[in-house]
Amino acid sequence: MARSTGFSAQTLRVLASLESDPVTWRHGYLLAGETGLRSGTLYPILIRLAERGLVEACWEDGQPAGRPRRHLYRLSSEGLAAARAALAEPAPLKHPHAAAAGRAGRRRMAGEGA
C-alpha cells in the first residue's frame, strides 16, 4: 500500500534498493533482481524518478565486450533525502473494521447470515 508520500509500493521498493548504497551506480537488471520488479514496471519508475530529479541516470563508460552498454542509475542528493523520508514513514494500518465488513458483505452475497 502506498504511504502518504505519494510513492507507490513498487516505487518504494526501488527507492529502498537505491538507498541501500546511494553512491554506487547500478544498472536496471541488478535493480530488477533486488526489487523483484519486472522491466515493464521498473523502467517507467526509474524514468519518472529521473524526471523529478530524484534519480541520476547515465550510460556506462566504454563499450563492454560482448554486450551493449548499460544505463546506470543512482539517487540524487534530493532523491536520497526523499527516499529516507519516505522509507522512514510507518506503513498505514488498515482499519480493523474494514476486513470484518468485507467478510460480512461476502457472506451476505453468498446467502449466509441473512
VEXMITI-747252 format. One line per 3 residues: number of its first residue (from 0); their letters; for each residue y, x, z of N, C-alpha, C. Coordinates in pm, whole numbers, plus 50000, padded with zeros to 5 digits. Layout:
BEGIN
NUM	A	Y,X,Z,Y,X,Z,Y,X,Z; ...
# end
This chain:
BEGIN
0	MAR	49882,50085,50000,50000,50000,50000,50124,50089,50000; 50226,50054,49926,50349,50131,49918,50426,50123,50049; 50492,50231,50082,50575,50234,50201,50716,50191,50163
3	STG	50804,50185,50260,50940,50137,50234,51021,50235,50149; 50968,50352,50118,51039,50449,50036,51047,50404,49891; 50968,50307,49854,50965,50263,49716,50862,50336,49633
6	FSA	50790,50431,49691,50687,50504,49620,50556,50428,49629; 50484,50421,49517,50352,50359,49517,50254,50448,49592; 50139,50393,49624,50034,50471,49690,49992,50589,49603
9	QTL	49986,50569,49473,49947,50677,49382,50054,50786,49379; 50180,50747,49378,50288,50845,49379,50288,50923,49510; 50258,50857,49620,50249,50926,49748,50137,51030,49746
12	RVL	50027,51000,49677,49918,51098,49664,49964,51221,49587; 50041,51199,49481,50094,51311,49403,50192,51392,49488; 50282,51324,49557,50377,51393,49642,50307,51472,49752
15	ASL	50205,51415,49811,50130,51485,49916,50063,51610,49861; 50007,51600,49742,49942,51715,49681,50043,51826,49652; 50156,51790,49593,50259,51889,49562,50322,51946,49689
18	ESD	50337,51864,49791,50399,51907,49916,50310,52003,49994; 50181,51999,49971,50088,52086,50044,50112,52234,50012; 50169,52264,49897,50204,52402,49859,50324,52393,49765
21	PVT	50443,52369,49821,50558,52331,49738,50614,52441,49647; 50583,52566,49671,50641,52672,49587,50552,52710,49470; 50429,52665,49470,50335,52702,49365,50341,52604,49249
24	WRH	50351,52658,49127,50345,52575,49006,50201,52534,48985; 50178,52406,48957,50041,52358,48934,50035,52273,48809; 49922,52281,48741,49904,52204,48618,49841,52069,48648
27	GYL	49853,51978,48554,49808,51840,48572,49660,51826,48602; 49576,51910,48540,49432,51899,48564,49401,51929,48710; 49466,52027,48767,49447,52059,48908,49496,51943,48996
30	LAG	49613,51889,48963,49667,51776,49040,49576,51653,49030; 49518,51632,48913,49426,51519,48895,49307,51535,48988; 49255,51655,48999,49142,51680,49088,49179,51662,49234
33	ETG	49299,51705,49271,49343,51693,49411,49374,51549,49451; 49424,51471,49357,49467,51335,49390,49362,51229,49357; 49268,51263,49269,49170,51164,49224,49226,51068,49121
36	LRS	49345,51098,49068,49409,51010,48969,49369,51051,48828; 49355,50955,48742,49328,50983,48601,49458,51016,48530; 49446,51080,48416,49565,51128,48344,49660,51014,48307
39	GTL	49608,50896,48275,49693,50783,48238,49778,50732,48353; 49741,50767,48474,49821,50733,48593,49905,50852,48636; 49845,50970,48638,49910,51090,48689,50032,51131,48607
42	YPI	50016,51144,48475,50126,51197,48394,50249,51106,48392; 50235,50975,48384,50356,50892,48395,50427,50908,48531; 50350,50928,48637,50411,50951,48769,50489,51082,48767
45	LIR	50428,51188,48713,50496,51317,48706,50623,51309,48621; 50617,51236,48512,50734,51220,48425,50845,51146,48500; 50811,51037,48569,50912,50961,48645,50974,51048,48755
48	LAE	50890,51124,48825,50941,51210,48931,51032,51319,48874; 50997,51371,48758,51082,51472,48693,51215,51410,48649; 51211,51289,48594,51335,51222,48552,51428,51196,48669
51	RGL	51371,51174,48787,51450,51151,48908,51495,51281,48975; 51452,51395,48919,51491,51524,48974,51410,51566,49095; 51297,51498,49120,51215,51530,49236,51108,51634,49204
54	VEA	51075,51647,49077,50974,51743,49032,51035,51828,48921; 51008,51958,48928,51046,52050,48820,50924,52065,48731; 50947,52079,48602,50837,52095,48506,50873,52206,48408
57	CWE	50773,52284,48369,50794,52388,48269,50661,52416,48199; 50670,52490,48090,50549,52531,48020,50500,52664,48077; 50371,52681,48080,50307,52804,48122,50356,52919,48033
60	DGQ	50378,53036,48091,50421,53152,48014,50307,53205,47928; 50342,53254,47811,50244,53317,47723,50145,53218,47665; 50059,53269,47580,49953,53188,47518,49819,53234,47574
63	PAG	49760,53155,47663,49630,53192,47719,49522,53194,47610; 49427,53285,47624,49319,53295,47526,49226,53175,47539; 49201,53110,47427,49100,53005,47423,49143,52866,47467
66	RPR	49270,52848,47503,49315,52715,47542,49466,52704,47518; 49514,52582,47506,49659,52563,47488,49735,52593,47618; 49864,52617,47604,49948,52635,47722,49952,52506,47802
69	RHL	49965,52519,47932,49970,52403,48021,50113,52374,48065; 50139,52249,48092,50264,52207,48153,50244,52224,48303; 50340,52283,48372,50328,52311,48515,50431,52230,48593
72	YRL	50397,52197,48716,50482,52111,48799,50492,52167,48941; 50607,52143,49004,50625,52168,49147,50743,52083,49194; 50752,52063,49323,50861,51984,49380,50992,52062,49373
75	SSE	51099,51992,49342,51233,52049,49355,51268,52047,49504; 51379,52109,49541,51418,52106,49682,51445,51962,49727; 51506,51882,49638,51528,51740,49669,51395,51666,49678
78	GLA	51302,51700,49590,51170,51639,49590,51091,51672,49716; 51104,51796,49763,51035,51835,49885,51087,51754,50003; 51218,51739,50012,51276,51659,50121,51231,51513,50111
81	AAR	51232,51458,49989,51191,51319,49970,51042,51301,50001; 50960,51398,49959,50816,51390,49987,50789,51393,50136; 50853,51486,50205,50832,51496,50350,50878,51371,50423
84	AAL	50989,51315,50380,51038,51192,50443,50942,51076,50416; 50897,51063,50291,50808,50953,50255,50674,50965,50324; 50623,51087,50333,50491,51107,50393,50495,51098,50545
87	AEP	50613,51115,50604,50626,51105,50750,50631,50961,50797; 50664,50867,50707,50672,50726,50745,50532,50672,50771; 50516,50595,50877,50385,50533,50900,50357,50427,50795
90	APL	50233,50415,50758,50194,50310,50663,50215,50175,50729; 50263,50076,50655,50287,49945,50715,50155,49881,50758; 50159,49814,50871,50041,49743,50920,50037,49605,50858
93	KHP	49916,49560,50827,49902,49424,50777,49917,49329,50894; 49976,49215,50868,49993,49113,50971,49855,49062,51010; 49821,49057,51140,49685,49019,51181,49646,48878,51139
96	HAA	49744,48790,51121,49710,48653,51083,49687,48638,50933; 49732,48735,50855,49716,48726,50710,49569,48728,50671; 49491,48814,50733,49349,48823,50700,49276,48695,50741
99	AAG	49309,48642,50860,49245,48520,50907,49280,48402,50817; 49405,48394,50774,49448,48285,50686,49375,48294,50552; 49356,48416,50503,49285,48433,50376,49140,48390,50387
102	RAG	49076,48423,50499,48936,48381,50519,48926,48230,50531; 49021,48167,50604,49018,48021,50621,49037,47952,50487; 49127,48004,50405,49150,47945,50273,49027,47955,50185
105	RRR	48956,48066,50192,48834,48081,50111,48726,47985,50160; 48719,47963,50293,48618,47870,50345,48647,47729,50299; 48776,47689,50302,48812,47555,50259,48779,47534,50112
108	MAG	48805,47639,50031,48777,47627,49888,48627,47614,49864; 48548,47675,49952,48402,47669,49937,48344,47543,49999; 48430,47459,50061,48385,47333,50118,48342,47344,50263
111	EGA	48365,47461,50324,48331,47478,50464,48449,47437,50552; 48424,47399,50671,48528,47373,50769,48619,47257,50736; 48583,47171,50647,48671,47060,50610,48642,46938,50690
# end
